[in-house]
Amino acid sequence: MPYDENSSRVDFFGLSIEQREIVAYLRKKFKLKEVCQNIIYKKIIQQTAREQGLLVTPAAIQIESERLLRERSLEIGVNGVDWLSEHMLTVKDWETETQESLIEQKVAEFLFSYEIEMFFSQHQADFDQILLYQLIVPYEQLAHELFYQISEQEMSLYEAAHLYDIDERRRNCCGYEGKIYRCNLRPELTDIVFDAGIGELIGPVNTHQGSHLLMVEGFIPSKLTTTIRQHILNQMMVQWLESQLNNMLQHNQAENSE
């Protein structure tokens, strides 16, 4: 067993590691705060679920556990158990994590489901999407030269991105960025891009990343899809958890100062 709650050691495939070593490592790598924060978040969610009587059935846990494994082309069987063991988890650990995820979703729905449509209507433009191609080069002069060559049809934006982009992923994708929400674009690019025509070459636009050339392949008006609904719900849940944690910390500080 990789982890025993009653032991001060963790078994790493036959090698023993002290839990205090793990804590020290996380602290030095600036990860301990995030881990502690997420543990407190889990406690807040569990307490809220208990107070509101929110439960998930064993059948729901099993169905969701199996669904998540199938997403990884695994099943509860030899290959699934082996995969869990490779990640130092047991089937019980996996089912517990699944239960906690389902409870979190229930708490989020309980708290915020009635607010989602109003939030979407107030921020609908933020969820407009574009199909975007982009190349970024380190120098504005090079961007101007490429703009001229593309405009004169000496090369395409796709070829220029493949040859000159500073980012390996975009080079390999010939500049394709994919579907991007308005709210995820850099502020200095948003209005320029959304005011452009389809297929229009845009730029150069300078940011701290470099000099950009862009082209919009299509506009996708926002709709309250299942994906966007879940995105909004997640945002609300994160903000609520942050608020709850801040209240707990302030209360604790006030008690300690008395």
N, C-alpha and C positions, 0 to 999 in steps of 0.2 A: 504494500500500500504506500503510495507516494507521500501521503499526508495523514498524520494522526493528530487530532486535536489535543490529545493528552500528552503529546511529546513536544520537546523543544527543538526537535530536529525534523528536517524534511529528507525523505529518501529519494535521491535523484538516480534512479535506475541502479541501485546498489551502492551509490556514493552518498555519504551523509553530509548534510549542510545544516548548520545552526540557523534557527529562525532569526536570531539577532543579526547574523551575517546578511540575510536577505533584506532585513529592514535597513541596515547600514548601507547596503548597495543601492536600494531605492532612494534613500536620502541623498546620497552623493550624486546620483543621476537625476536629481530634481523631480523624481516621480512619486516620492512618498506622500506629498501633499495631495496629489490627484487620487492616489489609492485611498487615502484616509477620507477624502471628500466623498468618493463614490460609496464607501462603506456607510458613511453617515446618511447619504441619500437613500441607500437601500433600507436603512432603519426607519427613516421618515416614511417611506412608501409602505413598509410593513405595518407600522403603527397606524397609518391612515386607513389601510385596508382592514385592520382589526376593528377600528372604531366605526367604520362604515359597513362592516359585515360583508366585505367583498371576498369571495372565495373562488377557487377554480377546482373543478372536479378532477379526480385521477384520470378519467377517460380523456378529458381535454388535454391534460399534461402529456399523456401517452401519444395522442394524435399529433400534438405540436412537436414533441420530441422526435417522432418518426419523420415528420415533414421536414424538420431542420436537417436531419441526417440525410434524407433523400436529396436535399439541395446540394449536398456534398457527395452525391452518388454513393451513399452508404446506407446500411440498414442496421437495425438492432440485431446483431448476429456476430459472427466471427470478425468480419471486416470492420464493423462499427465499434466493437469492443477494442479491437487492436488500435483503431484510430484514436479512441479516447485514451487508451493507455499511453500512446505516444505523446499525448498532451497532458499526461499525469492526471487524468480524470477517470472516475468510475462511472458506470451507468447511473448510479444514484446521484452523483455530482451533476451529471448532465440533466437529469430529470428535475433536480432542485433548481438549477439555473433556469430551466424552461419554466418551471412554476413561478419563479420570481419575475421573469419577463412577462408572463401572462398577467400576473398580479399588477405589475407596473402599468401595463396597457389598460387594465380595468380601472385603476386609480385615475389615470389620465382621462379616460372616457368619462368617468364619474364627475371629475372636476371641471372639465373643459369642453365636452362634446357640444354643449349648447352654445358655445361662443365661437365655434369655428366658422360658420357661415358669415357671421357679422365681421369677423376678422378678415376673412377672404374678400368680402365686398369692400372693405375699407382699404385693403392693400392689393387689390386685384392686379394693378399694373405691374407690381413687383414680380408676379408670377408669369408674365408674358415671357416667351422664349424665342430664341433665334437659333438657327443653324449657322454656325460661324466657322469661317476659315481665318487663320491668322498666322503671320510670321513676325518674329521679333528679331531684330539685328542690333548689334551693340552701338552702331554709329548712325546718326541721322543722315550723313552724306551717302552712305551705302543704301539706306532706305529710299532716298530720293532717286538714286540711280536705278534701283530695282523698280520703283514706281514707274519711272519713265520706260524701262524695258517692257514691263507688263502692259502698260498703256499702249505701247507701240506694237504689241503682240510679238515681241521678240522672245518672250518666254511667258509661261503662265504663272499665276500665284502659287499653284501647287508645286511647280518645278523650283521656283525660287525658295519656297519654304523647305523643300527637300534638300536643297543645296546649302542654304545660308542660315536657317533658323538656329538660334542659340540653344534650343531645347531639343534633346535627342528624340523624345517622344513625338514632338510635332514634326521633326524632320522625317521620321519613319511614317507618319500619318499624312505627310504632304500638307501640313498646316491645319488639318481638321481638328477643331476643338469640340465638336459635337453640339448637343442641345444645351444652351446656357440660359438660366433665368436672368431676367433684368437685374434682380437684386444681387446676383453673384458677379456682375461685371464691375470692373473698376469704375469709380465715379467719373473719371475723366474720359472714359470711353462710352458710357451709357447713352447719352443724348446723341452723340455722333453716330453711333452704330444703329440706334433705333430710328433715327431720322433718314438713314441712307436707303437707297433703292436696292432691290434684289440684284445681285451681280455687280454692284458698283464697287470699284476699288477705293478704299478709304485710307487716308494717311498721307505722309507719316504723322503719327501721334506719339509724342514722347512721354514716357513714364519712367519711374525709377528702374524698371526692368530693361528698358532700351527703347528703340524706335519701332513702332508697330505699323504694319500694313494689314488691313482687314478686308474681308468680304463676307457679306451676308448671303446665304443661300436660300433662306426662307424664314418667315415669321410665323410663330405659333401662338395665337391668342390664348390667354389663360382660361382654364376651366377648373372647377373644383373636382379634380379627379381623386381617386383613392390615394394615390401617391402624394399629391399636394395636401390632402386632408391630413394624412399621417405626418407630413413634414410640419404643418402648423401645430398639430397636437404635440409633437415632440418639442417644438420651440416653447410652447406654453408650459410644458412640463418642466423643462430645464430652468426656465425663469422662475417658476414656482419653487422648485427645489433650492435654487440659489437664495431666494427670499427666505425660505424656511430655515436654511442653514445660517444665514446672516442673523435672523432673529434669535436663534439658539445661541450663537456666539455672543451677541450683544447682551442677552439675558445672563449668560455665564459670566461675562465681564462685570456686569452690574452686581451680581451676587458676590464676586470675589473682591470687589472694591468696597463693600460694606464692612 
